[in-house]
Amino acid sequence: MPDAPHLDTVATAETTPDTPLPYAELGMADDEYTRVREILGRRPTSAELAIYSVMWSEHCSYKSSKVHLRQFGEKAPQSDALLVGIGENAGVVDVGDGYAVTFKIESHNHPSYVEPHQGAATGVGGIVRDILTMGARPVAVLDALRFGPADAPDTRRVLPGVVSGISFYGNCLGLPNIGGELGFDAGYAANPLVNALCVGVMRHEDVKLAQAPGPGNKVVLFGATTGPDGIGGASVLASASFDDESHAKRPSVQVGDPFLEKLLIECSLELFREGLVVGIQDLGAAGVSCSTTELAAGGTGGMRIDLDRVPLRDSRLTPEEILMSESQERMMAIVEPDRLDAFMATCARWNILATEIGEVTDITAEEEKRGGRLVMSWHGETIVDLPPRTASDEGPVYHRPYSRPADQDALRENDPLRLRRPETDDELRDQVLRVLSAPGVCDPRWVTEQYDHYVRGNTVLATPDDGGMVRISEDTGRGVALATDGNGRYTRLDPYTGTQAGYAEAFRNVAATGARPLAVTNCLNFGSPEDPGVMWQFAESTRGLADACEVLGTPVTGGNVSFYNQTGETAIHPTPVIGVLGVIDDVTTRLRSSFSPDLDGAKIYLLGETRTELGGSAWADVVHGHLGGNPPRVDLTSEASLAEVLATAAEDGLATMAHDLSDGGLATALAESALRGGAGCDVWLDEPFTGLFSESAARAVVVARPGAEATLMGLCSRHGVLFTGIGTVGGDSLVVAHPKGGFEITLGELREAHASTLPGIFGDDG
């Protein structure tokens, strides 16, 4: 450790205004550093610079996205269900019977490329702690993954590690993985997207907030010790900026310990039950910098911290490194003095290290005007004295220039309607199998079988059903359903419509389980915000999502922005991943997405209108390697009507199964339903090519309960949903007939095409 006389103290900073600091190396622009000096009235100490650099990073401050994200609040629909909205660690919604649910999705893209296993594992751990800090018990996770071409060497390096990391961490925590997505595209080469969602359950009265009220209350750090892993991770920087070259090889990706996190979860929940916590925050991105500034800003605005008390697993860490470390499995609590002994005793019972490192302080009226006062000491010297709100809430806000990319019009004009279509039934049959076997459409079980879907015993639906569903408690039949969706091809063609299409698909997937969609979270994955074309994509995408949520009445409860997903000058497809949560009163009425032998002879209906819409479709991509034209039109009114039909059909027992139509159109939906249940189907299509491959939105395949066909038809009629009989369940083949002929594919052939792709690329052992 450095000796106290060599510390960069506040007193030193006041008398050495011209001492150079490595602000540029820490990602700060000249004007940002100038603003820090203006806030403090002097140059910052190196410790203060560490705090501002991570708290004003793109990841923590949303400085390039904030002006666009505001519309999620400005256009937010009125919802009595929303208990906690944007601004906290996660949103909270009322799901009835005194229960509340909190959920959120975040990215761990860059760490997962650098070190796939640990990057993905700690992504799961971080989002789980976000849910825990709201006072909830985490009950399930989902993941949305995108990789480069499946057969590319780099994908074969990254994907197995990412999957093993998610599996290892989630399975060790005992959390079921109930759904998500898996996609492949050349645009994600060297830029995988690893987005993790967690959902938790609590009673209304159990909600906790990130705040530090009450002067004299103690600040307690509990959980893992602080190490060198992940230093500067929030700003994608190495700790070497502050120290000599001996530190340069320290890991930039966090290292996770799920067994410690499991203990931390149970310990925290017991602390909550015993009323021993008045404020709570996890230590994720930006570590101690984030937890102290955000807790102080959310309370009185005053806090005093002794960094010497922070338990370390590497005694060489400097104060700056302690502040920037993103070591996992750590939490910070605000505890009343007379409850401190009880808090420590509870932590000891769970074998969780807990250390008092400071206290909440009162502030003067003058300090309040400045945003409070966060003071930190090291070896008895003051090395931080700053207004915490200026770090946590008042960072830079950029109005980045944006403009429509030069190639956007040419891309839209390259209509897939010009592509050669199959001319014979044999060609049509072959193309069905090609689409079904494509890496982004095929059976993802090589991945999903590595996850535990049913641990805890409350899983109702899980992969491969359209949405995951869990019962919220053993004492109720009430459940929540979740789905994540996004389509980078659609969004590349039209960011506004493409984002709405991804949202509509997640909305539809939740409805297809029989649940009613209630709220939204999002993970917005884009290239560099310094590129006006990328910012145009982002602006259009956020506008599209805000408008859609306003129409469908689902508030955005929170989320994440991930920028700089690009290689050189080439950005990924703009990929907003949308998570939708819905509620079902009785999980026993849920709808599955499979044809099963007991449905033999049951009638299959197509709900919704099919148009010739192939822009960004799986058919155009797989068969022709084509991207162009317009994505499918999004009719939000039709989506709402379809969702109401599906939820009512489940509630009233009018349908036995439902499967939404999306990637690959009707061809994929029929094949998946047949393979999931082990029963074939016989369908008639007036125009087979469009009927099989169109990706028109607001559509679903349903099987009516025998005897309920007329009632289901009447329900659709009342809601203006087109209701078309297309065939029956039965047999051991997918049989397609049309006016000029038809074809047949056995379930064995479908299974070989659908299930063999990923094992063939990554190996038979999942």
Secondary structure, DSSP 8 states (H G I E B T S, - for coil): ---GGGS--HHHHHH-TT----TTTTT--HHHHHHHHHHHTS---HHHHHHHHHHTSHHHH-TTTHHHHHHHHHT----TTEEE-TTSSSEEEEEETTEEEEEEEEE-HHHHHHSHHHHHHHHHHHHHHHHHTTT-EEEEEEEEEEES-TTSHHHHHHHHHHHHHHHHHHHHHT--EEEEEEEE-GGGTT--EEEEEEEEEEEGGG---S---STT-EEEEEES-B-STTTTGGGT--GGGTS-GGGTTS-SS----HHHHHHHHHHHHHHHHTT--SEEEE--TTHHHHHHHHHHHTTTSEEEEEGGGS-BS-TT--HHHHHH---SSEEEEEE-GGGHHHHHHHHHHTT--EEEEEEE----HHHHHHT-EEEEEETTEEEEEE-HHHHHT------------TTHHHHHHS-GGGS----SHHHHHHHHHHHHHSTTTS--HHHHTTS-SSTTS-EEE-TTSSSEEEES-TT---EEEEEEE--HHHHHH-HHHHHHHHHHHHHHHHHHTT-EEEEEEEEEE-S-TTSHHHHHHHHHHHHHHHHHHHHHT--EEEEEEE---EETTEE---EEEEEEEEEES-GGG--B----GGGTT-EEEEES------TT-HHHHHHH----S------HHHHHHHHHHHHHHHHTT-EEEEEE--TTHHHHHHHHHHHHHT--EEEE-SSHHHHHH---SS-EEEEE-TT-HHHHHHHHHHTT--EEEEEEE-SSEEEEEETTEEEEEEHHHHHHHHHSHHHHHH-S--
